Amino acid sequence: MSASASVLSLSFLFLISFGPVGLSHAASKCSVPTPPINIPIFPTDIDLLQFALNLEHMEADWFLYGALGYGLDAVAPELVMGGPPPIGATKANLDNLLAGLLAVESGQDAVIRTLLYERANEVVQPYKNLTVAEFTTKVSELRNKLASCGVKDEGLLVPVGWGAENKTNSNVLSANVNSVAYKRTPAEILRIVYGTGDEGTPGGFLPNGGDGAIAKGLLKFA
């Protein structure tokens, strides 16, 4: 399996570049509230679960189309509930190992980053001077710019001062110096998934905007 097949076929997890976004307005954007709830119960957990499941649904379609050439509507139509299929999704030219990984999304981030780490110093084609590790760093930088709330995503190799216990530059799991995973708000996630840097401006993987109370509410908020 070539480095280019590994990196470019798995680029959803690191996200492709949609263009630079500045960080000057980070402070205000990091405090964006979730939409107000106008019912006499506290359904925040339900809304957050729906938000996460909608993202997982999108990921599942992406992986299934890349590995098998069809999506959830064919594998588990009861989960689609009549929703529209992705536009322009096609089967990728993958070897059996990578296709199997994408089909089951085994271990997600940890497994994929481990596979990429094993090829960290390989050059990604057609880029002549860009290694796998450098590629992941650039996409992590993009995600941080889009989210606009500081460093919450890191490449496979980091400065020692950013590594676990400030003792290593290896970074298979993206986490802080105490090996605690970073957290993002729904607004930050949508800025990345939309590729616009704005939770109120759809684009990227969800050109019509996300579904569910949180995503739709933020469209009105922004």
C-alpha positions in Angstrom: 0.0 0.0 0.0 1.6 3.3 -1.1 1.9 6.3 1.1 -0.3 8.3 -1.3 -3.1 5.8 -1.1 -2.9 5.7 2.7 -3.0 9.4 3.2 -5.2 10.7 0.4 -7.8 8.0 0.8 -8.0 8.6 4.5 -7.9 12.4 4.3 -11.5 12.7 5.6 -10.2 12.3 9.2 -7.6 14.9 8.7 -9.8 16.9 6.2 -8.6 18.4 2.9 -7.8 22.1 2.6 -10.7 24.5 1.9 -8.6 27.7 2.2 -7.0 29.7 5.0 -9.0 31.2 7.9 -7.6 33.6 10.4 -7.4 33.3 14.2 -7.9 36.9 15.2 -11.5 36.4 16.2 -10.9 33.2 18.2 -11.9 34.5 21.6 -15.5 35.4 20.6 -16.0 32.3 18.4 -15.0 29.9 21.2 -17.9 31.1 23.4 -20.7 30.6 20.9 -23.7 29.1 22.8 -25.8 26.3 21.7 -29.3 27.3 20.6 -31.8 28.0 23.4 -34.2 25.2 24.4 -37.9 26.2 24.7 -39.4 23.1 26.2 -39.7 22.3 30.0 -37.2 19.4 30.0 -33.4 19.2 29.7 -32.8 17.4 26.4 -29.3 18.5 25.9 -27.9 15.0 25.9 -30.4 14.0 23.3 -29.4 16.8 21.0 -25.7 16.2 21.5 -26.2 12.5 20.7 -28.1 13.3 17.6 -25.4 15.8 16.6 -22.7 13.1 17.0 -24.8 10.4 15.3 -25.4 12.6 12.3 -21.6 13.1 11.9 -21.1 9.3 12.3 -23.7 8.8 9.6 -21.8 11.1 7.3 -18.5 9.4 8.0 -20.1 5.9 7.5 -21.3 7.0 4.0 -17.9 8.4 3.1 -16.1 5.3 4.2 -18.6 2.8 2.6 -18.6 4.6 -0.7 -14.8 4.8 -0.7 -14.4 1.1 0.2 -17.4 -0.6 -1.5 -19.0 1.9 -3.9 -22.3 2.2 -2.0 -23.5 3.7 1.2 -25.7 3.2 4.2 -28.8 3.2 2.0 -27.7 -0.2 0.7 -26.1 -1.6 3.9 -28.7 -0.4 6.5 -31.6 1.4 4.8 -33.4 1.5 8.2 -30.8 4.0 9.4 -31.1 6.4 6.5 -34.9 7.0 7.0 -35.3 8.3 3.4 -32.5 10.8 3.5 -30.8 11.8 0.2 -27.7 9.9 -0.8 -24.3 11.6 -1.2 -23.7 13.4 -4.5 -20.6 12.4 -6.5 -19.4 9.6 -4.2 -17.4 7.0 -6.0 -15.4 3.9 -5.0 -11.7 4.5 -4.5 -9.0 2.4 -5.9 -7.8 0.7 -2.7 -6.0 -2.5 -1.9 -7.8 -5.1 0.2 -6.3 -4.0 3.6 -7.3 -0.4 3.2 -10.7 -1.2 1.8 -11.4 -3.5 4.8 -10.3 -0.8 7.2 -12.5 1.8 5.6 -15.5 -0.5 5.4 -15.6 -1.2 9.1 -13.9 2.0 10.3 -12.1 -0.1 12.8 -10.8 1.9 15.7 -11.2 5.0 13.7 -8.7 7.7 14.5 -6.2 5.5 16.5 -5.9 2.7 13.9 -5.7 5.1 11.0 -3.1 7.3 12.7 -1.1 4.2 13.6 -1.0 3.1 10.0 0.0 6.5 8.9 2.7 6.8 11.6 4.3 3.6 10.2 4.8 5.6 7.0 5.5 8.9 8.6 8.7 9.6 6.6 7.4 8.4 3.2 6.8 11.0 0.6 3.2 11.5 -0.4 2.7 11.5 -4.2 2.4 13.6 -6.2 4.0 16.0 -3.7 7.7 15.8 -4.2 8.9 17.1 -0.8 5.9 16.4 1.5 6.1 13.4 3.9 3.1 11.7 5.5 3.9 13.3 8.8 4.2 16.8 7.2 0.9 16.2 5.4 -0.9 15.4 8.6 0.6 18.5 10.3 -0.6 20.7 7.5 -4.2 19.4 7.7 -4.1 19.6 11.5 -3.1 23.3 11.2 -6.0 23.8 8.8 -8.5 22.2 11.2 -7.2 24.5 14.0 -7.6 27.5 11.8 -11.1 26.6 10.7 -12.2 25.9 14.3 -10.6 29.2 15.5 -10.1 28.0 19.1 -6.4 27.3 19.4 -4.5 24.0 19.0 -6.8 21.1 19.4 -5.5 18.9 16.6 -1.9 17.8 15.9 0.0 15.9 13.3 1.9 12.6 13.8 5.1 14.4 14.8 5.1 17.4 17.2 7.8 19.4 19.0 8.9 17.7 22.2 7.3 20.4 24.2 3.9 19.3 22.8 4.5 15.6 23.2 3.4 13.3 26.1 4.9 14.6 29.3 7.1 16.8 27.2 9.3 13.8 26.5 8.6 12.7 22.9 7.8 14.0 19.5 5.7 10.9 18.5 2.1 11.7 18.5 0.0 8.7 17.4 -2.9 9.9 19.5 -3.6 13.6 19.3 -3.7 14.8 22.9 -2.1 17.3 25.2 1.1 16.9 27.3 -0.9 14.9 29.8 -2.3 12.6 27.1 -5.8 13.9 27.7 -7.7 14.2 24.4 -8.8 17.6 23.2 -12.4 18.6 23.2 -14.4 20.7 20.7 -17.7 22.3 20.8 -20.4 21.6 18.2 -19.7 25.0 16.7 -16.0 24.2 16.3 -16.8 20.9 14.7 -19.2 22.4 12.2 -16.6 25.0 11.2 -14.3 22.2 10.2 -16.9 19.9 8.6 -18.3 22.8 6.6 -14.8 23.9 5.6 -15.9 27.6 6.0 -14.6 28.5 9.5 -18.2 29.5 10.3 -20.8 27.3 11.9 -23.5 29.4 10.3 -22.2 29.0 6.7 -22.6 25.5 5.3 -20.2 24.0 2.8 -17.6 21.2 2.4 -19.0 17.9 3.4 -22.4 19.3 4.3 -23.2 22.0 1.6 -26.8 22.3 2.8 -25.9 22.4 6.5 -26.1 19.8 9.2 -29.4 18.3 10.5 -30.6 18.2 14.0 -31.5 20.8 16.6 -27.9 21.9 17.3 -26.7 22.3 13.7 -29.9 23.9 12.6 -30.0 26.2 15.6 -26.4 27.4 15.0 -27.3 28.2 11.4 -29.9 30.7 12.8 -27.5 31.9 15.6 -24.6 32.7 13.3 
